[in-house]
């Protein structure tokens, strides 16, 4: 899905990710959010970035 008419900004504090820049932004145009394994309880840590790649 493309949002070329939107100016979305993805902020990220995960400095170990390949797509993180020094200003705290994700350099990807979009990210995939996925559920964590064995965690479906509605807590705030239930999801994670599926686009993460270690530097």
mmCIF entry with sequence, helices, sheets and N, C-alpha, C, O atoms, coordinates in Angstrom:
data_MODEL
# 
_entry.id   MODEL 
# 
_entity.id                         1 
_entity.type                       polymer 
_entity.pdbx_number_of_molecules   1 
# 
_entity_poly.entity_id                      1 
_entity_poly.type                           'polypeptide(L)' 
_entity_poly.nstd_linkage                   no 
_entity_poly.nstd_monomer                   no 
_entity_poly.pdbx_seq_one_letter_code       
;(UNK)(UNK)(UNK)(UNK)(UNK)(UNK)(UNK)(UNK)(UNK)(UNK)(UNK)(UNK)(UNK)(UNK)(UNK)(UNK)
(UNK)(UNK)(UNK)(UNK)(UNK)(UNK)(UNK)(UNK)(UNK)(UNK)(UNK)(UNK)(UNK)(UNK)(UNK)(UNK)
(UNK)(UNK)(UNK)(UNK)(UNK)(UNK)(UNK)(UNK)(UNK)(UNK)(UNK)(UNK)(UNK)(UNK)(UNK)(UNK)
(UNK)(UNK)(UNK)(UNK)(UNK)(UNK)(UNK)
;
_entity_poly.pdbx_seq_one_letter_code_can   XXXXXXXXXXXXXXXXXXXXXXXXXXXXXXXXXXXXXXXXXXXXXXXXXXXXXXX 
_entity_poly.pdbx_strand_id                 A 
# 
loop_
_entity_poly_seq.entity_id 
_entity_poly_seq.num 
_entity_poly_seq.mon_id 
_entity_poly_seq.hetero 
1 1  UNK n 
1 2  UNK n 
1 3  UNK n 
1 4  UNK n 
1 5  UNK n 
1 6  UNK n 
1 7  UNK n 
1 8  UNK n 
1 9  UNK n 
1 10 UNK n 
1 11 UNK n 
1 12 UNK n 
1 13 UNK n 
1 14 UNK n 
1 15 UNK n 
1 16 UNK n 
1 17 UNK n 
1 18 UNK n 
1 19 UNK n 
1 20 UNK n 
1 21 UNK n 
1 22 UNK n 
1 23 UNK n 
1 24 UNK n 
1 25 UNK n 
1 26 UNK n 
1 27 UNK n 
1 28 UNK n 
1 29 UNK n 
1 30 UNK n 
1 31 UNK n 
1 32 UNK n 
1 33 UNK n 
1 34 UNK n 
1 35 UNK n 
1 36 UNK n 
1 37 UNK n 
1 38 UNK n 
1 39 UNK n 
1 40 UNK n 
1 41 UNK n 
1 42 UNK n 
1 43 UNK n 
1 44 UNK n 
1 45 UNK n 
1 46 UNK n 
1 47 UNK n 
1 48 UNK n 
1 49 UNK n 
1 50 UNK n 
1 51 UNK n 
1 52 UNK n 
1 53 UNK n 
1 54 UNK n 
1 55 UNK n 
# 
_struct_asym.id          A 
_struct_asym.entity_id   1 
# 
_struct_sheet.id               AA1 
_struct_sheet.type             ? 
_struct_sheet.number_strands   2 
_struct_sheet.details          ? 
# 
_struct_sheet_order.sheet_id     AA1 
_struct_sheet_order.range_id_1   1 
_struct_sheet_order.range_id_2   2 
_struct_sheet_order.offset       ? 
_struct_sheet_order.sense        anti-parallel 
# 
loop_
_struct_sheet_range.sheet_id 
_struct_sheet_range.id 
_struct_sheet_range.beg_label_comp_id 
_struct_sheet_range.beg_label_asym_id 
_struct_sheet_range.beg_label_seq_id 
_struct_sheet_range.pdbx_beg_PDB_ins_code 
_struct_sheet_range.end_label_comp_id 
_struct_sheet_range.end_label_asym_id 
_struct_sheet_range.end_label_seq_id 
_struct_sheet_range.pdbx_end_PDB_ins_code 
_struct_sheet_range.beg_auth_comp_id 
_struct_sheet_range.beg_auth_asym_id 
_struct_sheet_range.beg_auth_seq_id 
_struct_sheet_range.end_auth_comp_id 
_struct_sheet_range.end_auth_asym_id 
_struct_sheet_range.end_auth_seq_id 
AA1 1 UNK A 33 ? UNK A 35 ? UNK A 33 UNK A 35 
AA1 2 UNK A 47 ? UNK A 49 ? UNK A 47 UNK A 49 
# 
loop_
_atom_site.group_PDB 
_atom_site.id 
_atom_site.type_symbol 
_atom_site.label_atom_id 
_atom_site.label_alt_id 
_atom_site.label_comp_id 
_atom_site.label_asym_id 
_atom_site.label_entity_id 
_atom_site.label_seq_id 
_atom_site.pdbx_PDB_ins_code 
_atom_site.Cartn_x 
_atom_site.Cartn_y 
_atom_site.Cartn_z 
_atom_site.occupancy 
_atom_site.B_iso_or_equiv 
_atom_site.pdbx_formal_charge 
_atom_site.auth_seq_id 
_atom_site.auth_comp_id 
_atom_site.auth_asym_id 
_atom_site.auth_atom_id 
_atom_site.pdbx_PDB_model_num 
ATOM 1   N N  . UNK A 1 1  ? 0.847  -1.174  0.000  1.00 0.00 ? 1  UNK A N  1 
ATOM 2   C CA . UNK A 1 1  ? 0.000  0.000   0.000  1.00 0.00 ? 1  UNK A CA 1 
ATOM 3   C C  . UNK A 1 1  ? 0.888  1.231   0.000  1.00 0.00 ? 1  UNK A C  1 
ATOM 4   O O  . UNK A 1 1  ? 1.830  1.319   0.787  1.00 0.00 ? 1  UNK A O  1 
ATOM 5   N N  . UNK A 1 2  ? 0.603  2.152   -0.850 1.00 0.00 ? 2  UNK A N  1 
ATOM 6   C CA . UNK A 1 2  ? 1.413  3.359   -0.981 1.00 0.00 ? 2  UNK A CA 1 
ATOM 7   C C  . UNK A 1 2  ? 0.633  4.583   -0.525 1.00 0.00 ? 2  UNK A C  1 
ATOM 8   O O  . UNK A 1 2  ? -0.568 4.697   -0.773 1.00 0.00 ? 2  UNK A O  1 
ATOM 9   N N  . UNK A 1 3  ? 1.319  5.486   0.136  1.00 0.00 ? 3  UNK A N  1 
ATOM 10  C CA . UNK A 1 3  ? 0.725  6.732   0.608  1.00 0.00 ? 3  UNK A CA 1 
ATOM 11  C C  . UNK A 1 3  ? 1.535  7.905   0.080  1.00 0.00 ? 3  UNK A C  1 
ATOM 12  O O  . UNK A 1 3  ? 1.985  8.743   0.860  1.00 0.00 ? 3  UNK A O  1 
ATOM 13  N N  . UNK A 1 4  ? 1.726  7.978   -1.226 1.00 0.00 ? 4  UNK A N  1 
ATOM 14  C CA . UNK A 1 4  ? 2.593  8.993   -1.806 1.00 0.00 ? 4  UNK A CA 1 
ATOM 15  C C  . UNK A 1 4  ? 2.107  10.414  -1.556 1.00 0.00 ? 4  UNK A C  1 
ATOM 16  O O  . UNK A 1 4  ? 2.907  11.350  -1.593 1.00 0.00 ? 4  UNK A O  1 
ATOM 17  N N  . UNK A 1 5  ? 0.807  10.597  -1.302 1.00 0.00 ? 5  UNK A N  1 
ATOM 18  C CA . UNK A 1 5  ? 0.300  11.941  -1.043 1.00 0.00 ? 5  UNK A CA 1 
ATOM 19  C C  . UNK A 1 5  ? 0.392  12.321  0.434  1.00 0.00 ? 5  UNK A C  1 
ATOM 20  O O  . UNK A 1 5  ? 0.059  13.451  0.793  1.00 0.00 ? 5  UNK A O  1 
ATOM 21  N N  . UNK A 1 6  ? 0.830  11.418  1.286  1.00 0.00 ? 6  UNK A N  1 
ATOM 22  C CA . UNK A 1 6  ? 0.988  11.674  2.718  1.00 0.00 ? 6  UNK A CA 1 
ATOM 23  C C  . UNK A 1 6  ? 2.454  11.944  3.023  1.00 0.00 ? 6  UNK A C  1 
ATOM 24  O O  . UNK A 1 6  ? 3.345  11.526  2.284  1.00 0.00 ? 6  UNK A O  1 
ATOM 25  N N  . UNK A 1 7  ? 2.682  12.635  4.101  1.00 0.00 ? 7  UNK A N  1 
ATOM 26  C CA . UNK A 1 7  ? 4.050  12.893  4.545  1.00 0.00 ? 7  UNK A CA 1 
ATOM 27  C C  . UNK A 1 7  ? 4.235  12.242  5.904  1.00 0.00 ? 7  UNK A C  1 
ATOM 28  O O  . UNK A 1 7  ? 4.372  12.925  6.919  1.00 0.00 ? 7  UNK A O  1 
ATOM 29  N N  . UNK A 1 8  ? 4.239  10.922  5.915  1.00 0.00 ? 8  UNK A N  1 
ATOM 30  C CA . UNK A 1 8  ? 4.346  10.189  7.155  1.00 0.00 ? 8  UNK A CA 1 
ATOM 31  C C  . UNK A 1 8  ? 5.781  10.166  7.644  1.00 0.00 ? 8  UNK A C  1 
ATOM 32  O O  . UNK A 1 8  ? 6.727  10.186  6.856  1.00 0.00 ? 8  UNK A O  1 
ATOM 33  N N  . UNK A 1 9  ? 5.921  10.123  8.940  1.00 0.00 ? 9  UNK A N  1 
ATOM 34  C CA . UNK A 1 9  ? 7.227  10.088  9.567  1.00 0.00 ? 9  UNK A CA 1 
ATOM 35  C C  . UNK A 1 9  ? 7.255  8.916   10.538 1.00 0.00 ? 9  UNK A C  1 
ATOM 36  O O  . UNK A 1 9  ? 6.386  8.805   11.403 1.00 0.00 ? 9  UNK A O  1 
ATOM 37  N N  . UNK A 1 10 ? 8.236  8.052   10.403 1.00 0.00 ? 10 UNK A N  1 
ATOM 38  C CA . UNK A 1 10 ? 8.375  6.915   11.302 1.00 0.00 ? 10 UNK A CA 1 
ATOM 39  C C  . UNK A 1 10 ? 9.525  7.224   12.252 1.00 0.00 ? 10 UNK A C  1 
ATOM 40  O O  . UNK A 1 10 ? 10.683 7.271   11.837 1.00 0.00 ? 10 UNK A O  1 
ATOM 41  N N  . UNK A 1 11 ? 9.206  7.433   13.521 1.00 0.00 ? 11 UNK A N  1 
ATOM 42  C CA . UNK A 1 11 ? 10.225 7.682   14.531 1.00 0.00 ? 11 UNK A CA 1 
ATOM 43  C C  . UNK A 1 11 ? 10.639 6.367   15.159 1.00 0.00 ? 11 UNK A C  1 
ATOM 44  O O  . UNK A 1 11 ? 9.811  5.474   15.335 1.00 0.00 ? 11 UNK A O  1 
ATOM 45  N N  . UNK A 1 12 ? 11.901 6.241   15.494 1.00 0.00 ? 12 UNK A N  1 
ATOM 46  C CA . UNK A 1 12 ? 12.416 4.992   16.038 1.00 0.00 ? 12 UNK A CA 1 
ATOM 47  C C  . UNK A 1 12 ? 13.603 5.270   16.957 1.00 0.00 ? 12 UNK A C  1 
ATOM 48  O O  . UNK A 1 12 ? 14.474 6.076   16.628 1.00 0.00 ? 12 UNK A O  1 
ATOM 49  N N  . UNK A 1 13 ? 13.635 4.600   18.109 1.00 0.00 ? 13 UNK A N  1 
ATOM 50  C CA . UNK A 1 13 ? 14.744 4.721   19.043 1.00 0.00 ? 13 UNK A CA 1 
ATOM 51  C C  . UNK A 1 13 ? 15.643 3.488   19.054 1.00 0.00 ? 13 UNK A C  1 
ATOM 52  O O  . UNK A 1 13 ? 16.523 3.377   19.907 1.00 0.00 ? 13 UNK A O  1 
ATOM 53  N N  . UNK A 1 14 ? 15.437 2.562   18.121 1.00 0.00 ? 14 UNK A N  1 
ATOM 54  C CA . UNK A 1 14 ? 16.206 1.312   18.099 1.00 0.00 ? 14 UNK A CA 1 
ATOM 55  C C  . UNK A 1 14 ? 17.485 1.534   17.291 1.00 0.00 ? 14 UNK A C  1 
ATOM 56  O O  . UNK A 1 14 ? 17.511 1.323   16.079 1.00 0.00 ? 14 UNK A O  1 
ATOM 57  N N  . UNK A 1 15 ? 18.537 1.962   17.978 1.00 0.00 ? 15 UNK A N  1 
ATOM 58  C CA . UNK A 1 15 ? 19.773 2.341   17.299 1.00 0.00 ? 15 UNK A CA 1 
ATOM 59  C C  . UNK A 1 15 ? 20.512 1.158   16.678 1.00 0.00 ? 15 UNK A C  1 
ATOM 60  O O  . UNK A 1 15 ? 21.392 1.354   15.840 1.00 0.00 ? 15 UNK A O  1 
ATOM 61  N N  . UNK A 1 16 ? 20.165 -0.069  17.076 1.00 0.00 ? 16 UNK A N  1 
ATOM 62  C CA . UNK A 1 16 ? 20.836 -1.237  16.503 1.00 0.00 ? 16 UNK A CA 1 
ATOM 63  C C  . UNK A 1 16 ? 20.250 -1.634  15.153 1.00 0.00 ? 16 UNK A C  1 
ATOM 64  O O  . UNK A 1 16 ? 20.771 -2.541  14.503 1.00 0.00 ? 16 UNK A O  1 
ATOM 65  N N  . UNK A 1 17 ? 19.172 -0.971  14.715 1.00 0.00 ? 17 UNK A N  1 
ATOM 66  C CA . UNK A 1 17 ? 18.539 -1.315  13.439 1.00 0.00 ? 17 UNK A CA 1 
ATOM 67  C C  . UNK A 1 17 ? 19.271 -0.656  12.271 1.00 0.00 ? 17 UNK A C  1 
ATOM 68  O O  . UNK A 1 17 ? 19.713 0.489   12.368 1.00 0.00 ? 17 UNK A O  1 
ATOM 69  N N  . UNK A 1 18 ? 19.387 -1.370  11.200 1.00 0.00 ? 18 UNK A N  1 
ATOM 70  C CA . UNK A 1 18 ? 20.033 -0.896  9.970  1.00 0.00 ? 18 UNK A CA 1 
ATOM 71  C C  . UNK A 1 18 ? 19.380 0.369   9.422  1.00 0.00 ? 18 UNK A C  1 
ATOM 72  O O  . UNK A 1 18 ? 20.060 1.189   8.804  1.00 0.00 ? 18 UNK A O  1 
ATOM 73  N N  . UNK A 1 19 ? 18.077 0.547   9.637  1.00 0.00 ? 19 UNK A N  1 
ATOM 74  C CA . UNK A 1 19 ? 17.340 1.648   9.040  1.00 0.00 ? 19 UNK A CA 1 
ATOM 75  C C  . UNK A 1 19 ? 17.233 2.883   9.939  1.00 0.00 ? 19 UNK A C  1 
ATOM 76  O O  . UNK A 1 19 ? 16.669 3.894   9.520  1.00 0.00 ? 19 UNK A O  1 
ATOM 77  N N  . UNK A 1 20 ? 17.761 2.822   11.162 1.00 0.00 ? 20 UNK A N  1 
ATOM 78  C CA . UNK A 1 20 ? 17.728 3.946   12.103 1.00 0.00 ? 20 UNK A CA 1 
ATOM 79  C C  . UNK A 1 20 ? 18.773 4.978   11.707 1.00 0.00 ? 20 UNK A C  1 
ATOM 80  O O  . UNK A 1 20 ? 19.905 4.618   11.385 1.00 0.00 ? 20 UNK A O  1 
ATOM 81  N N  . UNK A 1 21 ? 18.410 6.256   11.728 1.00 0.00 ? 21 UNK A N  1 
ATOM 82  C CA . UNK A 1 21 ? 19.416 7.298   11.504 1.00 0.00 ? 21 UNK A CA 1 
ATOM 83  C C  . UNK A 1 21 ? 19.627 8.093   12.787 1.00 0.00 ? 21 UNK A C  1 
ATOM 84  O O  . UNK A 1 21 ? 18.862 7.953   13.741 1.00 0.00 ? 21 UNK A O  1 
ATOM 85  N N  . UNK A 1 22 ? 20.652 8.916   12.810 1.00 0.00 ? 22 UNK A N  1 
ATOM 86  C CA . UNK A 1 22 ? 21.052 9.620   14.025 1.00 0.00 ? 22 UNK A CA 1 
ATOM 87  C C  . UNK A 1 22 ? 20.023 10.631  14.512 1.00 0.00 ? 22 UNK A C  1 
ATOM 88  O O  . UNK A 1 22 ? 20.075 11.051  15.668 1.00 0.00 ? 22 UNK A O  1 
ATOM 89  N N  . UNK A 1 23 ? 19.102 11.025  13.663 1.00 0.00 ? 23 UNK A N  1 
ATOM 90  C CA . UNK A 1 23 ? 18.075 11.975  14.076 1.00 0.00 ? 23 UNK A CA 1 
ATOM 91  C C  . UNK A 1 23 ? 16.865 11.273  14.703 1.00 0.00 ? 23 UNK A C  1 
ATOM 92  O O  . UNK A 1 23 ? 15.907 11.936  15.101 1.00 0.00 ? 23 UNK A O  1 
ATOM 93  N N  . UNK A 1 24 ? 16.901 9.935   14.792 1.00 0.00 ? 24 UNK A N  1 
ATOM 94  C CA . UNK A 1 24 ? 15.821 9.178   15.412 1.00 0.00 ? 24 UNK A CA 1 
ATOM 95  C C  . UNK A 1 24 ? 14.698 8.818   14.464 1.00 0.00 ? 24 UNK A C  1 
ATOM 96  O O  . UNK A 1 24 ? 13.578 8.554   14.904 1.00 0.00 ? 24 UNK A O  1 
ATOM 97  N N  . UNK A 1 25 ? 14.975 8.803   13.173 1.00 0.00 ? 25 UNK A N  1 
ATOM 98  C CA . UNK A 1 25 ? 13.975 8.461   12.171 1.00 0.00 ? 25 UNK A CA 1 
ATOM 99  C C  . UNK A 1 25 ? 14.313 7.130   11.514 1.00 0.00 ? 25 UNK A C  1 
ATOM 100 O O  . UNK A 1 25 ? 15.480 6.760   11.381 1.00 0.00 ? 25 UNK A O  1 
ATOM 101 N N  . UNK A 1 26 ? 13.270 6.424   11.109 1.00 0.00 ? 26 UNK A N  1 
ATOM 102 C CA . UNK A 1 26 ? 13.430 5.203   10.325 1.00 0.00 ? 26 UNK A CA 1 
ATOM 103 C C  . UNK A 1 26 ? 13.547 5.610   8.861  1.00 0.00 ? 26 UNK A C  1 
ATOM 104 O O  . UNK A 1 26 ? 12.750 6.414   8.378  1.00 0.00 ? 26 UNK A O  1 
ATOM 105 N N  . UNK A 1 27 ? 14.520 5.071   8.158  1.00 0.00 ? 27 UNK A N  1 
ATOM 106 C CA . UNK A 1 27 ? 14.745 5.421   6.769  1.00 0.00 ? 27 UNK A CA 1 
ATOM 107 C C  . UNK A 1 27 ? 13.854 4.651   5.787  1.00 0.00 ? 27 UNK A C  1 
ATOM 108 O O  . UNK A 1 27 ? 13.906 4.902   4.583  1.00 0.00 ? 27 UNK A O  1 
ATOM 109 N N  . UNK A 1 28 ? 13.043 3.720   6.286  1.00 0.00 ? 28 UNK A N  1 
ATOM 110 C CA . UNK A 1 28 ? 12.125 2.996   5.413  1.00 0.00 ? 28 UNK A CA 1 
ATOM 111 C C  . UNK A 1 28 ? 10.897 3.843   5.099  1.00 0.00 ? 28 UNK A C  1 
ATOM 112 O O  . UNK A 1 28 ? 10.501 4.680   5.911  1.00 0.00 ? 28 UNK A O  1 
ATOM 113 N N  . UNK A 1 29 ? 10.298 3.641   3.946  1.00 0.00 ? 29 UNK A N  1 
ATOM 114 C CA . UNK A 1 29 ? 9.057  4.328   3.579  1.00 0.00 ? 29 UNK A CA 1 
ATOM 115 C C  . UNK A 1 29 ? 7.864  3.766   4.349  1.00 0.00 ? 29 UNK A C  1 
ATOM 116 O O  . UNK A 1 29 ? 6.878  4.468   4.577  1.00 0.00 ? 29 UNK A O  1 
ATOM 117 N N  . UNK A 1 30 ? 7.958  2.511   4.742  1.00 0.00 ? 30 UNK A N  1 
ATOM 118 C CA . UNK A 1 30 ? 6.895  1.865   5.520  1.00 0.00 ? 30 UNK A CA 1 
ATOM 119 C C  . UNK A 1 30 ? 7.531  0.771   6.362  1.00 0.00 ? 30 UNK A C  1 
ATOM 120 O O  . UNK A 1 30 ? 8.637  0.314   6.070  1.00 0.00 ? 30 UNK A O  1 
ATOM 121 N N  . UNK A 1 31 ? 6.828  0.354   7.408  1.00 0.00 ? 31 UNK A N  1 
ATOM 122 C CA . UNK A 1 31 ? 7.300  -0.741  8.247  1.00 0.00 ? 31 UNK A CA 1 
ATOM 123 C C  . UNK A 1 31 ? 6.196  -1.780  8.396  1.00 0.00 ? 31 UNK A C  1 
ATOM 124 O O  . UNK A 1 31 ? 5.017  -1.488  8.199  1.00 0.00 ? 31 UNK A O  1 
ATOM 125 N N  . UNK A 1 32 ? 6.593  -2.976  8.740  1.00 0.00 ? 32 UNK A N  1 
ATOM 126 C CA . UNK A 1 32 ? 5.661  -4.072  9.011  1.00 0.00 ? 32 UNK A CA 1 
ATOM 127 C C  . UNK A 1 32 ? 5.631  -4.285  10.519 1.00 0.00 ? 32 UNK A C  1 
ATOM 128 O O  . UNK A 1 32 ? 6.663  -4.563  11.129 1.00 0.00 ? 32 UNK A O  1 
ATOM 129 N N  . UNK A 1 33 ? 4.452  -4.156  11.122 1.00 0.00 ? 33 UNK A N  1 
ATOM 130 C CA . UNK A 1 33 ? 4.288  -4.426  12.550 1.00 0.00 ? 33 UNK A CA 1 
ATOM 131 C C  . UNK A 1 33 ? 3.690  -5.814  12.675 1.00 0.00 ? 33 UNK A C  1 
ATOM 132 O O  . UNK A 1 33 ? 2.703  -6.135  12.013 1.00 0.00 ? 33 UNK A O  1 
ATOM 133 N N  . UNK A 1 34 ? 4.292  -6.642  13.532 1.00 0.00 ? 34 UNK A N  1 
ATOM 134 C CA . UNK A 1 34 ? 3.823  -8.011  13.689 1.00 0.00 ? 34 UNK A CA 1 
ATOM 135 C C  . UNK A 1 34 ? 3.715  -8.351  15.167 1.00 0.00 ? 34 UNK A C  1 
ATOM 136 O O  . UNK A 1 34 ? 4.360  -7.711  15.998 1.00 0.00 ? 34 UNK A O  1 
ATOM 137 N N  . UNK A 1 35 ? 2.897  -9.363  15.508 1.00 0.00 ? 35 UNK A N  1 
ATOM 138 C CA . UNK A 1 35 ? 2.796  -9.773  16.904 1.00 0.00 ? 35 UNK A CA 1 
ATOM 139 C C  . UNK A 1 35 ? 4.044  -10.541 17.330 1.00 0.00 ? 35 UNK A C  1 
ATOM 140 O O  . UNK A 1 35 ? 4.660  -11.249 16.534 1.00 0.00 ? 35 UNK A O  1 
ATOM 141 N N  . UNK A 1 36 ? 4.395  -10.387 18.578 1.00 0.00 ? 36 UNK A N  1 
ATOM 142 C CA . UNK A 1 36 ? 5.499  -11.164 19.129 1.00 0.00 ? 36 UNK A CA 1 
ATOM 143 C C  . UNK A 1 36 ? 5.032  -12.589 19.362 1.00 0.00 ? 36 UNK A C  1 
ATOM 144 O O  . UNK A 1 36 ? 3.841  -12.824 19.571 1.00 0.00 ? 36 UNK A O  1 
ATOM 145 N N  . UNK A 1 37 ? 5.928  -13.518 19.330 1.00 0.00 ? 37 UNK A N  1 
ATOM 146 C CA . UNK A 1 37 ? 5.598  -14.930 19.528 1.00 0.00 ? 37 UNK A CA 1 
ATOM 147 C C  . UNK A 1 37 ? 5.049  -15.161 20.936 1.00 0.00 ? 37 UNK A C  1 
ATOM 148 O O  . UNK A 1 37 ? 5.573  -14.630 21.915 1.00 0.00 ? 37 UNK A O  1 
ATOM 149 N N  . UNK A 1 38 ? 4.003  -15.947 21.019 1.00 0.00 ? 38 UNK A N  1 
ATOM 150 C CA . UNK A 1 38 ? 3.394  -16.358 22.281 1.00 0.00 ? 38 UNK A CA 1 
ATOM 151 C C  . UNK A 1 38 ? 2.962  -15.181 23.150 1.00 0.00 ? 38 UNK A C  1 
ATOM 152 O O  . UNK A 1 38 ? 3.005  -15.266 24.378 1.00 0.00 ? 38 UNK A O  1 
ATOM 153 N N  . UNK A 1 39 ? 2.549  -14.093 22.524 1.00 0.00 ? 39 UNK A N  1 
ATOM 154 C CA . UNK A 1 39 ? 2.112  -12.933 23.291 1.00 0.00 ? 39 UNK A CA 1 
ATOM 155 C C  . UNK A 1 39 ? 0.866  -12.352 22.644 1.00 0.00 ? 39 UNK A C  1 
ATOM 156 O O  . UNK A 1 39 ? 0.957  -11.611 21.665 1.00 0.00 ? 39 UNK A O  1 
ATOM 157 N N  . UNK A 1 40 ? -0.282 -12.681 23.182 1.00 0.00 ? 40 UNK A N  1 
ATOM 158 C CA . UNK A 1 40 ? -1.545 -12.183 22.648 1.00 0.00 ? 40 UNK A CA 1 
ATOM 159 C C  . UNK A 1 40 ? -2.435 -11.722 23.797 1.00 0.00 ? 40 UNK A C  1 
ATOM 160 O O  . UNK A 1 40 ? -3.630 -12.014 23.826 1.00 0.00 ? 40 UNK A O  1 
ATOM 161 N N  . UNK A 1 41 ? -1.834 -10.994 24.749 1.00 0.00 ? 41 UNK A N  1 
ATOM 162 C CA . UNK A 1 41 ? -2.569 -10.603 25.950 1.00 0.00 ? 41 UNK A CA 1 
ATOM 163 C C  . UNK A 1 41 ? -2.989 -9.130  25.958 1.00 0.00 ? 41 UNK A C  1 
ATOM 164 O O  . UNK A 1 41 ? -3.567 -8.661  26.939 1.00 0.00 ? 41 UNK A O  1 
ATOM 165 N N  . UNK A 1 42 ? -2.708 -8.405  24.888 1.00 0.00 ? 42 UNK A N  1 
ATOM 166 C CA . UNK A 1 42 ? -3.107 -7.002  24.811 1.00 0.00 ? 42 UNK A CA 1 
ATOM 167 C C  . UNK A 1 42 ? -2.157 -6.046  25.507 1.00 0.00 ? 42 UNK A C  1 
ATOM 168 O O  . UNK A 1 42 ? -2.460 -4.857  25.615 1.00 0.00 ? 42 UNK A O  1 
ATOM 169 N N  . UNK A 1 43 ? -1.016 -6.528  25.984 1.00 0.00 ? 43 UNK A N  1 
ATOM 170 C CA . UNK A 1 43 ? -0.055 -5.647  26.645 1.00 0.00 ? 43 UNK A CA 1 
ATOM 171 C C  . UNK A 1 43 ? 0.680  -4.802  25.606 1.00 0.00 ? 43 UNK A C  1 
ATOM 172 O O  . UNK A 1 43 ? 0.672  -5.111  24.415 1.00 0.00 ? 43 UNK A O  1 
ATOM 173 N N  . UNK A 1 44 ? 1.309  -3.743  26.077 1.00 0.00 ? 44 UNK A N  1 
ATOM 174 C CA . UNK A 1 44 ? 1.949  -2.807  25.151 1.00 0.00 ? 44 UNK A CA 1 
ATOM 175 C C  . UNK A 1 44 ? 3.134  -3.419  24.409 1.00 0.00 ? 44 UNK A C  1 
ATOM 176 O O  . UNK A 1 44 ? 3.523  -2.904  23.360 1.00 0.00 ? 44 UNK A O  1 
ATOM 177 N N  . UNK A 1 45 ? 3.712  -4.490  24.914 1.00 0.00 ? 45 UNK A N  1 
ATOM 178 C CA . UNK A 1 45 ? 4.838  -5.118  24.225 1.00 0.00 ? 45 UNK A CA 1 
ATOM 179 C C  . UNK A 1 45 ? 4.418  -6.327  23.387 1.00 0.00 ? 45 UNK A C  1 
ATOM 180 O O  . UNK A 1 45 ? 5.236  -7.195  23.084 1.00 0.00 ? 45 UNK A O  1 
ATOM 181 N N  . UNK A 1 46 ? 3.141  -6.377  23.019 1.00 0.00 ? 46 UNK A N  1 
ATOM 182 C CA . UNK A 1 46 ? 2.625  -7.491  22.227 1.00 0.00 ? 46 UNK A CA 1 
ATOM 183 C C  . UNK A 1 46 ? 3.132  -7.447  20.784 1.00 0.00 ? 46 UNK A C  1 
ATOM 184 O O  . UNK A 1 46 ? 3.215  -8.489  20.133 1.00 0.00 ? 46 UNK A O  1 
ATOM 185 N N  . UNK A 1 47 ? 3.472  -6.261  20.273 1.00 0.00 ? 47 UNK A N  1 
ATOM 186 C CA . UNK A 1 47 ? 3.893  -6.147  18.877 1.00 0.00 ? 47 UNK A CA 1 
ATOM 187 C C  . UNK A 1 47 ? 5.355  -5.730  18.773 1.00 0.00 ? 47 UNK A C  1 
ATOM 188 O O  . UNK A 1 47 ? 5.951  -5.234  19.729 1.00 0.00 ? 47 UNK A O  1 
ATOM 189 N N  . UNK A 1 48 ? 5.915  -5.946  17.586 1.00 0.00 ? 48 UNK A N  1 
ATOM 190 C CA . UNK A 1 48 ? 7.282  -5.559  17.310 1.00 0.00 ? 48 UNK A CA 1 
ATOM 191 C C  . UNK A 1 48 ? 7.410  -5.177  15.842 1.00 0.00 ? 48 UNK A C  1 
ATOM 192 O O  . UNK A 1 48 ? 6.534  -5.475  15.030 1.00 0.00 ? 48 UNK A O  1 
ATOM 193 N N  . UNK A 1 49 ? 8.498  -4.523  15.519 1.00 0.00 ? 49 UNK A N  1 
ATOM 194 C CA . UNK A 1 49 ? 8.742  -4.126  14.137 1.00 0.00 ? 49 UNK A CA 1 
ATOM 195 C C  . UNK A 1 49 ? 9.252  -5.339  13.356 1.00 0.00 ? 49 UNK A C  1 
ATOM 196 O O  . UNK A 1 49 ? 10.312 -5.886  13.661 1.00 0.00 ? 49 UNK A O  1 
ATOM 197 N N  . UNK A 1 50 ? 8.496  -5.744  12.362 1.00 0.00 ? 50 UNK A N  1 
ATOM 198 C CA . UNK A 1 50 ? 8.873  -6.870  11.537 1.00 0.00 ? 50 UNK A CA 1 
ATOM 199 C C  . UNK A 1 50 ? 9.868  -6.495  10.455 1.00 0.00 ? 50 UNK A C  1 
ATOM 200 O O  . UNK A 1 50 ? 10.360 -7.367  9.738  1.00 0.00 ? 50 UNK A O  1 
ATOM 201 N N  . UNK A 1 51 ? 10.173 -5.207  10.326 1.00 0.00 ? 51 UNK A N  1 
ATOM 202 C CA . UNK A 1 51 ? 11.113 -4.724  9.316  1.00 0.00 ? 51 UNK A CA 1 
ATOM 203 C C  . UNK A 1 51 ? 12.533 -4.595  9.872  1.00 0.00 ? 51 UNK A C  1 
ATOM 204 O O  . UNK A 1 51 ? 13.457 -4.243  9.138  1.00 0.00 ? 51 UNK A O  1 
ATOM 205 N N  . UNK A 1 52 ? 12.706 -4.874  11.145 1.00 0.00 ? 52 UNK A N  1 
ATOM 206 C CA . UNK A 1 52 ? 14.000 -4.721  11.807 1.00 0.00 ? 52 UNK A CA 1 
ATOM 207 C C  . UNK A 1 52 ? 15.069 -5.599  11.167 1.00 0.00 ? 52 UNK A C  1 
ATOM 208 O O  . UNK A 1 52 ? 14.856 -6.789  10.932 1.00 0.00 ? 52 UNK A O  1 
ATOM 209 N N  . UNK A 1 53 ? 16.211 -4.999  10.893 1.00 0.00 ? 53 UNK A N  1 
ATOM 210 C CA . UNK A 1 53 ? 17.407 -5.722  10.447 1.00 0.00 ? 53 UNK A CA 1 
ATOM 211 C C  . UNK A 1 53 ? 18.577 -5.157  11.240 1.00 0.00 ? 53 UNK A C  1 
ATOM 212 O O  . UNK A 1 53 ? 18.776 -3.942  11.277 1.00 0.00 ? 53 UNK A O  1 
ATOM 213 N N  . UNK A 1 54 ? 19.353 -6.032  11.875 1.00 0.00 ? 54 UNK A N  1 
ATOM 214 C CA . UNK A 1 54 ? 20.495 -5.612  12.665 1.00 0.00 ? 54 UNK A CA 1 
ATOM 215 C C  . UNK A 1 54 ? 21.555 -4.967  11.762 1.00 0.00 ? 54 UNK A C  1 
ATOM 216 O O  . UNK A 1 54 ? 21.765 -5.410  10.633 1.00 0.00 ? 54 UNK A O  1 
ATOM 217 N N  . UNK A 1 55 ? 22.212 -3.933  12.259 1.00 0.00 ? 55 UNK A N  1 
ATOM 218 C CA . UNK A 1 55 ? 23.261 -3.244  11.467 1.00 0.00 ? 55 UNK A CA 1 
ATOM 219 C C  . UNK A 1 55 ? 24.383 -4.143  11.102 1.00 0.00 ? 55 UNK A C  1 
ATOM 220 O O  . UNK A 1 55 ? 25.330 -3.712  10.444 1.00 0.00 ? 55 UNK A O  1 
# 
